[in-house]
Amino acid sequence: MPIDKSKITKEILEKASHCKTADELIALAEAEGFEITKAEADAYLAELDDVELDEEYLDKVAGGNNDGNCDDCWTRNFD
């Protein structure tokens, strides 16, 4: 069953970003009520190697406020 991404909070993302191994990430997921495979955990950790998450980014990913004033937002105003 796919993970319901709407239930992933910025706190969970923050904790996940500190996991160093797939086993740590799988244990975290289970503790938070999610099931992930080793392949999914490995893929997530590979993504983390390529991205450094800061607090502002985590807010955006977790559905935080988007005031439309950031240069890196993918939102545009259309008429």
Rosetta constraint file for C-alpha pairs under 8 A:
AtomPair CA 3 CA 34 HARMONIC 6.83 0.50
AtomPair CA 3 CA 35 HARMONIC 7.49 0.50
AtomPair CA 3 CA 36 HARMONIC 7.96 0.50
AtomPair CA 4 CA 8 HARMONIC 7.46 0.50
AtomPair CA 8 CA 12 HARMONIC 6.19 0.50
AtomPair CA 8 CA 13 HARMONIC 7.07 0.50
AtomPair CA 8 CA 62 HARMONIC 7.03 0.50
AtomPair CA 9 CA 13 HARMONIC 6.37 0.50
AtomPair CA 9 CA 62 HARMONIC 5.58 0.50
AtomPair CA 10 CA 14 HARMONIC 6.01 0.50
AtomPair CA 10 CA 58 HARMONIC 5.78 0.50
AtomPair CA 10 CA 59 HARMONIC 6.42 0.50
AtomPair CA 10 CA 61 HARMONIC 7.51 0.50
AtomPair CA 10 CA 62 HARMONIC 5.11 0.50
AtomPair CA 11 CA 15 HARMONIC 6.24 0.50
AtomPair CA 12 CA 16 HARMONIC 6.05 0.50
AtomPair CA 12 CA 32 HARMONIC 7.81 0.50
AtomPair CA 13 CA 17 HARMONIC 6.11 0.50
AtomPair CA 13 CA 58 HARMONIC 7.34 0.50
AtomPair CA 14 CA 18 HARMONIC 6.89 0.50
AtomPair CA 14 CA 58 HARMONIC 7.65 0.50
AtomPair CA 15 CA 19 HARMONIC 7.00 0.50
AtomPair CA 15 CA 28 HARMONIC 7.90 0.50
AtomPair CA 16 CA 25 HARMONIC 6.25 0.50
AtomPair CA 16 CA 28 HARMONIC 7.23 0.50
AtomPair CA 17 CA 48 HARMONIC 6.91 0.50
AtomPair CA 17 CA 53 HARMONIC 7.90 0.50
AtomPair CA 19 CA 24 HARMONIC 5.65 0.50
AtomPair CA 19 CA 25 HARMONIC 5.63 0.50
AtomPair CA 19 CA 45 HARMONIC 7.96 0.50
AtomPair CA 20 CA 24 HARMONIC 6.73 0.50
AtomPair CA 20 CA 25 HARMONIC 7.71 0.50
AtomPair CA 20 CA 45 HARMONIC 7.59 0.50
AtomPair CA 21 CA 25 HARMONIC 6.43 0.50
AtomPair CA 21 CA 42 HARMONIC 7.85 0.50
AtomPair CA 21 CA 45 HARMONIC 7.52 0.50
AtomPair CA 22 CA 26 HARMONIC 6.04 0.50
AtomPair CA 22 CA 38 HARMONIC 6.17 0.50
AtomPair CA 22 CA 41 HARMONIC 5.05 0.50
AtomPair CA 22 CA 42 HARMONIC 5.58 0.50
AtomPair CA 22 CA 45 HARMONIC 7.23 0.50
AtomPair CA 23 CA 27 HARMONIC 6.11 0.50
AtomPair CA 23 CA 38 HARMONIC 7.51 0.50
AtomPair CA 23 CA 41 HARMONIC 7.92 0.50
AtomPair CA 24 CA 28 HARMONIC 6.19 0.50
AtomPair CA 25 CA 29 HARMONIC 6.07 0.50
AtomPair CA 25 CA 41 HARMONIC 6.25 0.50
AtomPair CA 26 CA 30 HARMONIC 6.18 0.50
AtomPair CA 26 CA 35 HARMONIC 7.36 0.50
AtomPair CA 26 CA 36 HARMONIC 6.19 0.50
AtomPair CA 26 CA 37 HARMONIC 7.31 0.50
AtomPair CA 26 CA 38 HARMONIC 7.22 0.50
AtomPair CA 26 CA 41 HARMONIC 6.60 0.50
AtomPair CA 27 CA 31 HARMONIC 6.15 0.50
AtomPair CA 28 CA 32 HARMONIC 6.21 0.50
AtomPair CA 29 CA 33 HARMONIC 6.20 0.50
AtomPair CA 29 CA 34 HARMONIC 4.83 0.50
AtomPair CA 29 CA 35 HARMONIC 6.11 0.50
AtomPair CA 29 CA 36 HARMONIC 6.86 0.50
AtomPair CA 30 CA 34 HARMONIC 5.12 0.50
AtomPair CA 30 CA 35 HARMONIC 5.82 0.50
AtomPair CA 30 CA 36 HARMONIC 7.99 0.50
AtomPair CA 36 CA 40 HARMONIC 6.05 0.50
AtomPair CA 36 CA 41 HARMONIC 6.62 0.50
AtomPair CA 37 CA 41 HARMONIC 6.23 0.50
AtomPair CA 38 CA 42 HARMONIC 6.02 0.50
AtomPair CA 39 CA 43 HARMONIC 6.14 0.50
AtomPair CA 40 CA 44 HARMONIC 6.17 0.50
AtomPair CA 41 CA 45 HARMONIC 6.19 0.50
AtomPair CA 42 CA 46 HARMONIC 6.15 0.50
AtomPair CA 43 CA 47 HARMONIC 6.34 0.50
AtomPair CA 44 CA 48 HARMONIC 6.33 0.50
AtomPair CA 45 CA 49 HARMONIC 6.39 0.50
AtomPair CA 46 CA 50 HARMONIC 6.93 0.50
AtomPair CA 47 CA 51 HARMONIC 6.47 0.50
AtomPair CA 48 CA 52 HARMONIC 6.84 0.50
AtomPair CA 53 CA 57 HARMONIC 6.11 0.50
AtomPair CA 53 CA 58 HARMONIC 6.48 0.50
AtomPair CA 54 CA 58 HARMONIC 6.24 0.50
AtomPair CA 55 CA 59 HARMONIC 6.24 0.50
AtomPair CA 56 CA 60 HARMONIC 6.49 0.50
AtomPair CA 57 CA 61 HARMONIC 6.19 0.50
AtomPair CA 58 CA 62 HARMONIC 5.97 0.50
AtomPair CA 59 CA 63 HARMONIC 6.22 0.50
AtomPair CA 59 CA 64 HARMONIC 4.50 0.50
AtomPair CA 59 CA 65 HARMONIC 7.08 0.50
AtomPair CA 60 CA 64 HARMONIC 4.91 0.50
AtomPair CA 60 CA 65 HARMONIC 6.67 0.50
AtomPair CA 60 CA 66 HARMONIC 6.85 0.50
AtomPair CA 68 CA 73 HARMONIC 7.02 0.50
AtomPair CA 68 CA 75 HARMONIC 6.90 0.50
AtomPair CA 69 CA 73 HARMONIC 7.95 0.50
